[in-house]
Amino acid sequence: MEALAVDRRREANAAWFAGEAERLARLCGEMAERFARGGRLLATGDLSDSRHVAVEFVHPVIVGKRALPAIGLGPEGGSPAAQLALIADPDDSVVGFGADEPDGEAAAAV
């Protein structure tokens, strides 16, 4: 049963990435341009997701890849919208985890 679930997840992932490949490529290109201009990644929403993603940019797992500036915003700093209003610059990129949750704070911030 577990192997079947893994196969279904693999198929769903492959279908999603195939359908979103062009959009993801554009987004990555836009983020690269923003980083080149001094922008940062600001991750907000679910605390564990936002901090985990930020650390992956700051400490890349691929040897030789340069670190990129990223901040994982947490609830101790206030609402996501208030934090972004204080620190976001025009060249920053923002990712909001849980932004698709109805009435979520990340949805309001992003």
C-alpha positions as CSV (number, residue, x, y, z in Angstrom):
1,M,0.0,0.0,0.0
2,E,2.8,2.4,0.9
3,A,4.5,1.9,-2.5
4,L,1.2,2.7,-4.3
5,A,1.0,6.0,-2.3
6,V,4.6,6.9,-3.2
7,D,3.8,6.1,-6.9
8,R,0.7,8.3,-6.8
9,R,2.7,11.2,-5.2
10,R,5.5,10.8,-7.8
11,E,2.9,11.0,-10.6
12,A,1.1,14.0,-9.1
13,N,4.5,15.8,-8.6
14,A,5.5,15.0,-12.2
15,A,2.2,16.3,-13.6
16,W,2.3,19.5,-11.5
17,F,5.9,20.4,-12.4
18,A,5.3,19.7,-16.1
19,G,2.3,22.0,-16.0
20,E,4.1,24.7,-14.1
21,A,7.6,24.5,-15.6
22,E,7.3,27.7,-17.7
23,R,5.9,29.7,-14.8
24,L,8.6,28.3,-12.4
25,A,11.4,29.2,-14.9
26,R,10.1,32.8,-15.2
27,L,9.8,33.1,-11.4
28,C,13.4,31.8,-10.9
29,G,14.7,34.2,-13.5
30,E,12.9,37.1,-11.8
31,M,14.3,36.1,-8.4
32,A,17.8,35.8,-9.8
33,E,17.5,39.4,-11.2
34,R,16.3,40.6,-7.8
35,F,19.1,38.9,-6.0
36,A,21.6,40.4,-8.4
37,R,20.2,43.9,-7.6
38,G,20.7,43.2,-3.8
39,G,17.2,41.9,-3.1
40,R,16.5,39.3,-0.4
41,L,14.1,36.4,0.0
42,L,11.6,37.2,2.8
43,A,9.7,34.0,3.8
44,T,6.6,34.3,6.0
45,G,3.7,32.3,7.2
46,D,4.1,28.9,8.7
47,L,7.1,29.3,11.0
48,S,8.9,26.0,10.3
49,D,8.5,26.3,6.5
50,S,9.5,30.0,6.4
51,R,12.7,29.4,8.5
52,H,13.5,26.2,6.7
53,V,13.4,27.8,3.3
54,A,15.4,30.8,4.4
55,V,18.2,28.7,5.8
56,E,18.4,26.7,2.5
57,F,19.2,30.0,0.7
58,V,21.6,31.2,3.4
59,H,23.4,27.9,3.7
60,P,23.0,26.1,0.3
61,V,23.4,22.3,0.4
62,I,25.2,22.2,-2.9
63,V,29.0,22.6,-2.4
64,G,30.3,25.7,-4.1
65,K,27.0,27.5,-4.5
66,R,26.9,31.0,-3.1
67,A,24.7,31.9,-0.2
68,L,21.8,34.2,-0.9
69,P,20.3,36.7,1.6
70,A,17.1,35.3,3.1
71,I,15.0,36.0,6.2
72,G,12.4,33.7,7.8
73,L,9.9,35.9,9.5
74,G,8.2,34.5,12.6
75,P,5.3,35.3,14.8
76,E,7.4,36.9,17.5
77,G,7.9,39.9,15.2
78,G,4.2,40.6,14.8
79,S,1.9,40.1,11.9
80,P,3.4,39.1,8.6
81,A,2.0,42.2,7.0
82,A,3.4,44.5,9.7
83,Q,6.9,42.9,9.4
84,L,6.9,43.1,5.6
85,A,5.9,46.8,5.8
86,L,8.9,47.5,8.0
87,I,11.6,45.6,6.1
88,A,10.6,44.8,2.5
89,D,12.4,46.6,-0.2
90,P,11.3,46.8,-3.9
91,D,13.8,44.2,-5.0
92,D,12.9,41.7,-2.3
93,S,11.0,38.5,-3.1
94,V,8.3,37.3,-0.7
95,V,7.1,33.8,-0.3
96,G,4.1,33.2,2.0
97,F,3.6,29.8,3.3
98,G,-0.1,29.1,4.0
99,A,-1.0,32.0,1.8
100,D,-3.8,29.8,0.3
101,E,-5.4,29.3,3.6
102,P,-8.6,31.3,4.0
103,D,-8.2,34.3,6.3
104,G,-4.6,33.3,7.0
105,E,-2.2,36.1,8.0
106,A,0.2,35.1,5.2
107,A,-2.6,35.6,2.7
108,A,-3.1,39.1,3.9
109,A,0.6,39.9,3.8
110,V,1.5,38.6,0.4
